[in-house]
Amino acid sequence: MKNAVSGVGLAPDAAMVTFPIHMFLPGADLTSLQERKREFYDGLTRWKSEFVQAPRSARMIAVEAPTYEDALVKANNLLLTNLWGDGLPLWPATRERVDWILQGSTLPRTHVLGKFPPRGGITTIETCAIALAMAGGRPEYLPVLVAAVDACLEAEGFDQLQATSGGPFPAVIVNGPIAKQIRLNSGFGLLGPDPQRPAGASIGRALRLLQQNVGGALPGVGTMAIFGAMRYTNAVFAEDEEGMPPGWQPHATHRHGFAPGTNSVSVVFASGVTNVRRRGAKKETPEEDALNGMWRMADFMRTPNLAALSGWEKGTPGIMMLAPIVARRMAELGWTQKSIREFLWENSKIPMAQMRRAGAPAWIEIDANSATRASINLDPWPICKKPENIVLVVAGGGHPTHSYWLQAHSPTVEGRVIRVPETFDRLLANADNDLGRGEDARRV
């Protein structure tokens, strides 16, 4: 609440009356509201702010120690003490390291991207560079981070997504040649650690540090995410455009209208991930194998995910990831992106009797969107307004056994074009010198 008050420009010490969480459970005794009414009266009539606006320019922090290792430990302890860390070791954001990261920007370091909700911290290009430096990033990653931050700041309800108890996290889909250029994974293990392609972890972690340190999303304080899964590095990955079947559109083209080959990001707020066993176990025909797999995917999607209500009309119920080998085989069997979405949409509809059993209609009835409220008359109930809302992405390792469903809590799906500096080729050459040529990365 203090973050939200501060984010709209009011004093963060605004008067408030706090109650224990059990007061908000069904059947709770509300007599204490009556007993404490004087606190409400005083807050409305007698409160005066004691908040003094801090200076905008941040001071440099000096850390001294007899050895570099001691200084690094001392710096990390300082970051944790001030609640600026995430529990894993960080690179100190020295002036030299931040200046190095800023080589990846097309804009001046003081350029303001906006206020990061809910706390409303001013977010500049330099702010992004500091977070990326702390996360162990490189200058060629900065254009992707800046585009992702810009998309987040414009996302509908981002202040609520930051603070809600459900714990949504940004899933950043990257399209265009920049993905391969900066070693962003689109294949085996693309959502996990990969020393051969470290960009996704650094970019996602930097975005999380911005959410925490600028937006105020500290667990239990600025974000009430009960479990907080996937929040160390969020999810930053590339679509495997080279592995797509002929004639299929990249996600950024289908969803945002960007021309194929355009460097871009697309941000979906996911709330969980589910592995779907797609391949059959015996001697099914290719047609049977594909159809059975589609049914299993639809079955996993057919759930009253009430967090997805916010995106029922314009957002998405989630991201379905198909491995390239699966997408190509399905295309050979006559499946298209359109027919896959239509099948999943039609066969993930939920009977209203099941919705009532889960208490879902009450949530639909109180939704702020009139189109969502009107959907209560549909039986069976579709998990989104139209098939096109389902995000379908071709990515993953070259194996046909699994698909991956990232369930969403995403009112919108925001897309941004990535802008790179004129010196980008030099930055890539420097990366080759530091990390080895991307095409010749050693496989273990």
C-alpha positions as CSV (number, residue, x, y, z in Angstrom):
1,M,0.0,0.0,0.0
2,K,2.8,2.4,0.8
3,N,4.4,1.6,-2.6
4,A,1.1,2.3,-4.3
5,V,0.6,5.6,-2.5
6,S,4.1,6.7,-3.3
7,G,3.7,5.5,-7.0
8,V,0.9,8.0,-7.6
9,G,3.0,10.9,-6.2
10,L,1.6,11.0,-2.6
11,A,3.7,10.9,0.6
12,P,4.6,7.2,1.4
13,D,3.8,7.8,5.1
14,A,0.1,8.4,4.3
15,A,-2.3,7.6,7.2
16,M,-3.5,4.1,7.1
17,V,-5.2,1.6,9.5
18,T,-3.9,-1.9,9.3
19,F,-5.6,-5.2,10.2
20,P,-4.4,-8.8,10.4
21,I,-5.0,-10.9,7.3
22,H,-7.6,-13.2,9.0
23,M,-9.9,-10.2,9.0
24,F,-10.3,-10.7,5.2
25,L,-11.1,-14.4,5.3
26,P,-14.7,-15.7,4.8
27,G,-16.7,-15.6,8.0
28,A,-14.3,-13.3,9.8
29,D,-15.5,-11.2,12.8
30,L,-15.6,-7.6,11.7
31,T,-16.4,-6.0,15.0
32,S,-12.9,-4.6,15.3
33,L,-13.7,-2.3,12.4
34,Q,-16.3,-0.6,14.6
35,E,-14.0,-0.5,17.6
36,R,-11.2,1.2,15.7
37,K,-13.2,3.8,13.8
38,R,-11.5,6.6,15.7
39,E,-8.2,5.7,13.8
40,F,-10.0,6.3,10.5
41,Y,-11.4,9.7,11.7
42,D,-8.0,10.8,12.9
43,G,-6.3,9.7,9.7
44,L,-8.8,11.7,7.6
45,T,-8.7,14.9,9.7
46,R,-5.5,15.1,11.7
47,W,-2.7,13.4,9.7
48,K,0.3,15.5,8.6
49,S,3.1,14.1,6.5
50,E,6.6,14.0,7.9
51,F,8.1,12.8,4.6
52,V,10.9,14.8,3.2
53,Q,11.7,14.3,-0.5
54,A,15.1,12.8,-0.9
55,P,17.5,14.3,-3.5
56,R,17.2,12.8,-7.0
57,S,20.9,12.3,-7.6
58,A,22.2,9.2,-5.9
59,R,25.6,9.2,-4.2
60,M,28.3,6.8,-5.1
61,I,29.1,4.2,-2.4
62,A,32.7,3.5,-1.5
63,V,33.7,-0.1,-0.4
64,E,37.2,-0.5,0.9
65,A,38.9,-3.8,1.8
66,P,42.5,-5.2,1.7
67,T,41.8,-7.5,-1.3
68,Y,39.5,-7.6,-4.3
69,E,37.8,-10.7,-2.9
70,D,37.2,-9.1,0.4
71,A,35.8,-6.0,-1.3
72,L,33.5,-8.2,-3.4
73,V,32.1,-9.9,-0.3
74,K,31.8,-6.6,1.5
75,A,29.9,-5.1,-1.5
76,N,27.5,-8.0,-1.7
77,N,26.9,-7.9,2.1
78,L,26.1,-4.2,1.7
79,L,23.7,-4.9,-1.1
80,L,21.8,-7.5,0.9
81,T,21.8,-5.3,4.0
82,N,20.1,-2.5,2.0
83,L,17.7,-5.0,0.4
84,W,19.1,-4.3,-3.1
85,G,20.1,-7.9,-3.8
86,D,18.2,-11.0,-4.7
87,G,20.1,-13.6,-2.5
88,L,22.6,-14.6,-5.2
89,P,26.0,-13.0,-5.7
90,L,26.0,-9.7,-7.7
91,W,28.5,-7.7,-9.6
92,P,28.9,-4.3,-8.0
93,A,27.7,-1.6,-10.4
94,T,30.9,0.4,-10.6
95,R,31.0,3.5,-12.7
96,E,33.3,1.8,-15.1
97,R,31.1,-1.2,-15.5
98,V,27.9,0.8,-15.9
99,D,29.6,3.0,-18.6
100,W,30.6,-0.2,-20.4
101,I,27.0,-1.4,-20.3
102,L,25.7,1.9,-21.6
103,Q,27.6,1.4,-24.9
104,G,24.6,-0.7,-25.9
105,S,22.1,2.2,-25.7
106,T,20.8,4.3,-28.5
107,L,19.6,6.9,-26.0
108,P,21.3,9.1,-23.5
109,R,21.8,7.7,-20.0
110,T,19.4,10.2,-18.5
111,H,16.5,9.4,-20.9
112,V,13.5,8.6,-18.7
113,L,11.5,5.5,-19.7
114,G,8.8,6.1,-17.0
115,K,7.9,5.4,-13.4
116,F,8.3,1.8,-12.3
117,P,5.1,0.8,-10.3
118,P,3.9,0.3,-7.7
119,R,6.5,2.5,-5.9
120,G,6.9,4.8,-8.9
121,G,10.7,5.0,-9.0
122,I,12.0,7.0,-12.0
123,T,13.5,4.6,-14.5
124,T,16.2,5.8,-16.9
125,I,18.5,4.1,-19.4
126,E,21.2,4.4,-16.7
127,T,18.9,2.7,-14.2
128,C,18.6,-0.3,-16.6
129,A,22.3,-0.3,-17.1
130,I,22.9,-0.5,-13.4
131,A,20.6,-3.4,-13.0
132,L,22.2,-5.2,-16.0
133,A,25.6,-4.6,-14.6
134,M,24.6,-6.1,-11.2
135,A,23.1,-9.1,-13.0
136,G,26.4,-9.8,-14.8
137,G,25.1,-8.6,-18.2
138,R,26.9,-7.2,-21.2
139,P,26.3,-4.1,-23.3
140,E,24.8,-6.0,-26.3
141,Y,22.0,-7.2,-23.9
142,L,20.9,-3.6,-23.0
143,P,18.7,-3.0,-26.1
144,V,16.6,-6.1,-25.3
145,L,16.3,-5.1,-21.6
146,V,15.3,-1.5,-22.4
147,A,12.6,-2.7,-24.9
148,A,11.3,-5.2,-22.3
149,V,11.2,-2.5,-19.6
150,D,9.4,-0.2,-21.9
151,A,6.8,-2.9,-22.6
152,C,6.3,-3.7,-18.9
153,L,5.8,0.0,-18.0
154,E,3.0,0.3,-20.6
155,A,1.4,-3.1,-19.8
156,E,-2.2,-2.7,-18.5
157,G,-2.4,-3.2,-14.8
158,F,1.4,-3.6,-14.3
159,D,1.2,-2.0,-10.9
160,Q,-1.2,-4.8,-9.8
161,L,0.8,-7.5,-11.5
162,Q,3.8,-6.3,-9.5
163,A,2.0,-6.4,-6.2
164,T,-0.6,-9.2,-6.4
165,S,-0.4,-12.4,-4.3
166,G,-0.6,-14.6,-7.4
167,G,3.1,-13.9,-8.3
168,P,3.0,-13.3,-12.1
169,F,6.4,-12.9,-13.8
170,P,7.4,-11.4,-17.1
171,A,8.0,-13.9,-19.9
172,V,9.9,-12.0,-22.7
173,I,9.8,-13.5,-26.2
174,V,12.5,-12.2,-28.5
175,N,12.1,-12.3,-32.3
176,G,14.6,-11.3,-35.0
177,P,18.3,-11.8,-35.7
178,I,19.4,-10.1,-32.5
179,A,18.5,-13.3,-30.5
180,K,21.2,-15.3,-32.2
181,Q,23.6,-12.4,-32.2
182,I,23.6,-12.0,-28.4
183,R,23.4,-15.8,-27.7
184,L,19.8,-15.9,-26.5
185,N,18.6,-19.5,-26.2
186,S,15.7,-20.9,-28.4
187,G,16.6,-24.6,-28.1
188,F,17.4,-27.1,-25.4
189,G,16.9,-25.7,-21.9
190,L,15.8,-22.3,-23.1
191,L,14.1,-21.5,-19.8
192,G,17.0,-22.6,-17.6
193,P,20.7,-22.1,-17.0
194,D,22.9,-22.3,-20.1
195,P,26.6,-21.2,-20.0
196,Q,26.7,-21.4,-23.8
197,R,23.9,-18.8,-24.1
198,P,23.9,-16.6,-20.9
199,A,21.9,-13.6,-22.2
200,G,18.4,-14.7,-21.0
201,A,19.5,-15.2,-17.4
202,S,21.2,-11.8,-17.2
203,I,18.4,-9.9,-18.9
204,G,15.7,-11.6,-16.9
205,R,17.6,-11.1,-13.6
206,A,18.2,-7.4,-14.4
207,L,14.5,-7.0,-15.1
208,R,13.7,-8.6,-11.7
209,L,16.2,-6.3,-9.9
210,L,14.4,-3.3,-11.5
211,Q,11.1,-4.7,-10.4
212,Q,12.4,-5.0,-6.8
213,N,14.8,-2.0,-6.4
214,V,12.9,0.6,-8.5
215,G,9.4,-0.7,-8.4
216,G,9.5,-1.8,-4.7
217,A,8.6,-5.4,-5.3
218,L,10.2,-6.8,-2.1
219,P,8.6,-10.1,-1.0
220,G,6.0,-9.6,1.6
221,V,6.4,-5.8,1.4
222,G,6.0,-4.5,-2.1
223,T,4.8,-7.8,-3.6
224,M,2.5,-10.2,-1.9
225,A,3.3,-13.1,-4.1
226,I,2.7,-16.1,-1.8
227,F,5.1,-18.4,-3.6
228,G,7.1,-16.2,-6.0
229,A,8.2,-19.0,-8.3
230,M,10.3,-18.2,-11.4
231,R,11.2,-14.7,-10.0
232,Y,15.0,-14.9,-10.0
233,T,15.5,-14.5,-13.7
234,N,11.9,-14.3,-15.0
235,A,11.8,-16.0,-18.5
236,V,13.6,-14.5,-21.4
237,F,14.0,-16.6,-24.5
238,A,14.0,-16.5,-28.3
239,E,11.6,-18.1,-30.8
240,D,13.3,-20.5,-33.1
241,E,12.5,-18.8,-36.3
242,E,14.9,-20.9,-38.3
243,G,13.2,-24.1,-37.0
244,M,9.7,-23.0,-37.9
245,P,7.8,-24.8,-40.7
246,P,7.7,-23.0,-44.1
247,G,5.0,-20.4,-44.2
248,W,4.5,-20.1,-40.4
249,Q,4.6,-16.6,-39.0
250,P,6.9,-15.5,-36.1
251,H,5.1,-14.7,-32.9
252,A,5.9,-11.0,-33.2
253,T,4.4,-10.9,-36.7
254,H,1.2,-12.6,-35.7
255,R,0.6,-10.8,-32.5
256,H,2.0,-7.3,-33.1
257,G,2.2,-7.0,-36.9
258,F,6.0,-6.6,-36.9
259,A,7.6,-7.5,-40.2
260,P,9.5,-10.9,-40.2
261,G,13.1,-10.2,-39.4
262,T,12.3,-7.3,-37.1
263,N,14.2,-7.3,-33.8
264,S,11.5,-7.1,-31.1
265,V,10.3,-8.3,-27.7
266,S,6.9,-9.4,-26.6
267,V,6.0,-9.5,-22.9
268,V,3.5,-11.9,-21.5
269,F,2.9,-12.2,-17.7
270,A,3.0,-15.8,-16.8
271,S,1.9,-17.4,-13.5
272,G,3.2,-20.9,-13.8
273,V,4.6,-23.6,-16.1
274,T,3.4,-27.1,-16.9
275,N,5.2,-29.8,-18.9
276,V,2.8,-31.7,-21.2
277,R,3.8,-35.2,-22.3
278,R,3.0,-34.8,-26.0
279,R,4.3,-37.9,-27.7
280,G,2.6,-41.3,-27.6
281,A,4.0,-44.4,-25.9
282,K,3.4,-47.1,-28.4
283,K,3.1,-47.5,-32.2
284,E,0.6,-44.8,-33.0
285,T,0.4,-43.5,-36.5
286,P,1.8,-40.0,-37.1
287,E,-1.8,-38.7,-37.3
288,E,-2.9,-40.3,-34.1
289,D,0.3,-39.1,-32.3
290,A,-0.4,-35.5,-33.3
291,L,-4.1,-35.6,-32.4
292,N,-3.5,-37.3,-29.1
293,G,-0.8,-34.7,-28.2
294,M,-3.2,-31.9,-29.1
295,W,-5.9,-33.3,-26.9
296,R,-3.4,-33.6,-24.0
297,M,-2.4,-29.9,-24.5
298,A,-6.0,-28.8,-24.5
299,D,-6.7,-30.9,-21.4
300,F,-4.0,-29.1,-19.5
301,M,-5.3,-25.7,-20.7
302,R,-8.9,-26.6,-19.7
303,T,-8.7,-25.2,-16.1
304,P,-10.6,-22.4,-14.4
305,N,-7.5,-20.2,-14.1
306,L,-9.2,-17.2,-12.6
307,A,-6.0,-15.1,-12.8
308,A,-6.4,-15.2,-16.6
309,L,-9.7,-13.4,-16.4
310,S,-7.9,-10.1,-16.6
311,G,-6.7,-11.0,-20.1
312,W,-9.9,-12.8,-21.3
313,E,-10.7,-10.2,-23.9
314,K,-7.4,-8.6,-25.0
315,G,-4.6,-10.5,-23.3
316,T,-3.8,-14.2,-23.3
317,P,-4.5,-17.4,-21.2
318,G,-0.9,-18.4,-21.7
319,I,1.9,-19.5,-24.0
320,M,2.0,-22.9,-25.6
321,M,5.5,-23.8,-26.7
322,L,6.0,-26.4,-29.5
323,A,9.4,-27.8,-30.1
324,P,10.5,-27.1,-33.8
325,I,10.6,-30.8,-34.6
326,V,6.9,-31.1,-33.5
327,A,5.8,-28.0,-35.3
328,R,7.4,-29.3,-38.6
329,R,5.8,-32.7,-38.3
330,M,2.4,-31.2,-37.5
331,A,2.8,-28.9,-40.5
332,E,3.6,-31.9,-42.7
333,L,0.3,-33.5,-41.5
334,G,-1.7,-30.4,-42.5
335,W,-1.8,-28.5,-39.2
336,T,-1.4,-24.8,-39.4
337,Q,-0.9,-22.2,-36.7
338,K,-4.5,-21.2,-37.2
339,S,-5.9,-24.7,-36.9
340,I,-3.7,-25.5,-33.8
341,R,-5.0,-22.4,-32.0
342,E,-8.6,-23.1,-33.0
343,F,-8.4,-26.7,-31.8
344,L,-6.8,-25.7,-28.5
345,W,-9.4,-22.9,-28.0
346,E,-12.4,-25.1,-28.9
347,N,-11.3,-28.1,-26.8
348,S,-10.1,-26.2,-23.7
349,K,-13.6,-24.8,-23.1
350,I,-14.9,-25.6,-19.6
351,P,-18.4,-26.8,-18.9
352,M,-20.3,-24.3,-16.7
353,A,-21.1,-27.0,-14.2
354,Q,-17.4,-27.4,-13.6
355,M,-17.0,-23.7,-13.3
356,R,-19.8,-23.5,-10.7
357,R,-18.1,-26.3,-8.8
358,A,-15.0,-24.2,-8.6
359,G,-16.8,-21.0,-7.6
360,A,-15.6,-19.4,-10.8
361,P,-18.8,-17.6,-11.9
362,A,-18.5,-15.2,-8.8
363,W,-15.2,-14.0,-10.1
364,I,-16.5,-13.5,-13.6
365,E,-19.5,-11.5,-12.3
366,I,-17.2,-9.0,-10.4
367,D,-14.7,-8.6,-13.2
368,A,-14.1,-5.0,-14.3
369,N,-14.4,-5.8,-18.0
370,S,-17.9,-5.9,-19.4
371,A,-16.9,-8.4,-22.1
372,T,-15.5,-10.8,-19.5
373,R,-18.7,-10.4,-17.3
374,A,-20.9,-11.2,-20.3
375,S,-19.0,-14.4,-20.9
376,I,-20.7,-16.0,-17.9
377,N,-23.6,-16.8,-20.3
378,L,-21.4,-19.1,-22.4
379,D,-21.5,-22.8,-21.8
380,P,-19.0,-24.3,-22.1
381,W,-16.9,-21.3,-21.1
382,P,-13.9,-20.5,-23.4
383,I,-10.7,-19.7,-21.5
384,C,-10.3,-16.6,-23.7
385,K,-12.4,-14.6,-26.1
386,K,-10.9,-15.9,-29.3
387,P,-8.3,-18.4,-30.6
388,E,-5.9,-15.7,-31.6
389,N,-5.4,-14.8,-27.9
390,I,-3.5,-18.0,-27.4
391,V,0.2,-17.4,-27.7
392,L,1.8,-20.1,-29.8
393,V,5.6,-20.1,-29.9
394,V,8.0,-22.5,-31.7
395,A,10.9,-23.0,-29.4
396,G,12.7,-25.7,-27.4
397,G,15.1,-28.6,-27.9
398,G,15.0,-31.0,-30.9
399,H,13.0,-33.7,-29.2
400,P,9.3,-34.6,-29.8
401,T,8.3,-35.9,-26.4
402,H,7.0,-32.7,-24.6
403,S,5.3,-29.4,-25.1
404,Y,5.3,-26.6,-22.5
405,W,2.3,-24.5,-21.2
406,L,3.1,-21.2,-19.5
407,Q,-0.2,-20.3,-17.9
408,A,-0.8,-16.5,-17.9
409,H,-2.0,-13.6,-15.7
410,S,-1.7,-11.2,-18.6
411,P,-4.2,-8.4,-19.3
412,T,-2.4,-7.5,-22.5
413,V,0.5,-8.8,-24.6
414,E,2.9,-5.8,-25.2
415,G,5.3,-5.7,-28.1
416,R,8.2,-3.4,-28.7
417,V,10.8,-3.0,-31.5
418,I,14.4,-3.3,-30.3
419,R,16.7,-0.4,-31.2
420,V,20.4,-1.1,-31.4
421,P,23.3,1.5,-31.5
422,E,25.4,2.1,-34.6
423,T,28.3,0.4,-32.8
424,F,26.4,-2.8,-32.3
425,D,28.6,-4.9,-34.6
426,R,31.6,-3.8,-32.6
427,L,29.9,-4.9,-29.4
428,L,29.2,-8.3,-30.9
429,A,32.8,-8.6,-32.0
430,N,33.9,-7.8,-28.5
431,A,31.6,-10.6,-27.2
432,D,33.2,-13.0,-29.6
433,N,36.6,-12.1,-28.2
434,D,35.4,-12.5,-24.7
435,L,33.2,-15.6,-25.0
436,G,34.3,-17.3,-28.2
437,R,32.4,-17.1,-31.5
438,G,28.8,-17.9,-30.9
439,E,28.6,-20.2,-33.9
440,D,31.5,-22.2,-32.6
441,A,30.4,-22.4,-29.0
442,R,31.8,-25.6,-27.4
443,R,29.2,-28.3,-26.7
444,V,29.7,-30.3,-23.6
